Amino acid sequence: MQNTEDLLYKLLAGQLKSVGFFTGNETQPVLQGFYGRWLEESISILVQKGFLKQSGSTYVLTGPIERADVLWKEWDEKKAPLLKDSSKQAMITLVETALRALPDILSGRVSATDVLFPDSSMELVEGIYKNNETADYFNEVLADTLTAFIDERLKEDPNAEIRILEIGAGTGGTSATVFKRLKEYKHHVKVYCYTDLSKAFFIHAEKEYGPDNPYLTYKRFNVEEPPALQGVEAGAYDAVIAANVLHATKNIRQTLRNAKA
């Protein structure tokens, strides 16, 4: 696996080089602006892994990078056994798709979302959040915690109506597991508010999960902003789910305050 990872780092360095980096032409406006944080992290990783070193105010490759066609041929040979591993298949496919499109993304010819969600399809990213060993395990742990809470709540009040809100529900990787576990509590779930930043996720959720879960509602919600300003009443939900999403915000302290509200 280590050799495969090294090859991916090399492909990343090669794709960055193809759009003018590490060749004495480091000022790429699209990268420095919109993709600035991504670029900073990518360079940091390549330095840590020994593929880059700092030279004055710029970065240079520590060694030659093979031609793109040579690297991709090697990748095609090494990825085959990885694709047979169900726990790695989705990640490998997504990484390859993004890396192959990277020059077009960074040059502004295509948007990253068009690459990750072609024709508004969730298929490429869905497998990252469900149907693999790691994601499924933690989704079950989350569902166990939620149902344990509901059980305790119903012990206190057998007629309780449970209200749940999910932040950044996305493709529903976590939601799908939760919905299965909520079937035995369907008469007690008043509402499950499925939220995210994009309406595309609501269309997907309504089609995939709506028919079997009549308590579902959908709402655009940005956890970086106060709930009250978005029509979400503070303290109105019994449980809030946020799986693999809060880390992507700019200010985690403010994000947690809003989630707690």
Helices and strands as residue ranges (DSSP letters): H 2-18, H 29-32, H 36-48, E 52-55, E 58-61, H 68-83, H 89-106, H 112-116, G 118-120, H 123-129, H 133-156, E 162-166, H 173-182, G 183-185, E 189-196, H 199-208, G 210-212, E 216-220, G 227-230, E 239-241, G 246-248, H 252-260
